[in-house]
Amino acid sequence: MLINTNQVISITEANQNFSRAAKIADRDGSVVIFKNNKPRYMLVNLADNPTIDLSDDEKIDVVAARILQKHRKAFEELAK
């Protein structure tokens, strides 16, 4: 995952100055919030987010693919 450093703030800063995080998301489309020096959360401007344009069936496909990927070994074991 590539992260633009102009779109990064700490969780402490996000808690203390949420309006700054929102302004970054408005300007750049999203802001990545770091917790313990690792990217942990993302605040997304919904007006600019292309996933909002997905149909319900497409959203289900995305979620199903994530579940299958995450639990692949279990599903393979069940398929035997």
C-alpha positions, -999 to +999 in steps of 0.1 A: +000+000+000+015+033-010+007+062+013+011+099+004+028+115+034+006+146+030-023+123+038-010+109+071-018+120+107-014+102+140-044+090+159-037+115+187-038+143+162-070+129+147-086+128+181-075+163+190-081+179+156-106+160+137-114+190+115-078+188+101-083+152+092-116+160+075-099+188+056-072+165+043-098+139+033-118+167+015-086+179-003-070+145-012-099+120-010-087+102+021-064+104+051-045+076+067-045+075+105-015+059+121-016+041+155+016+030+171+035+041+140+015+018+117-012+027+092-044+016+110-074+036+098-085+055+068-109+084+067-125+086+032-143+114+015-174+095+003-181+119-025-148+109-041-148+072-032-155+050-063-166+020-042-198+039-034-207+035-071-207-003-068-240-021-071-252-043-041-242-074-060-207-060-066-203-051-030-213-087-020-187-101-044-160-079-029-169-090+007-172-127-004-138-126-020-123-111+012-139-138+034-128-166+010-092-152+010-090-148+047-104-183+055-091-202+024-075-230+044-106-236+064-127-237+032-103-261+015-104-284+045-142-283+045-142-292+007-124-325+013 
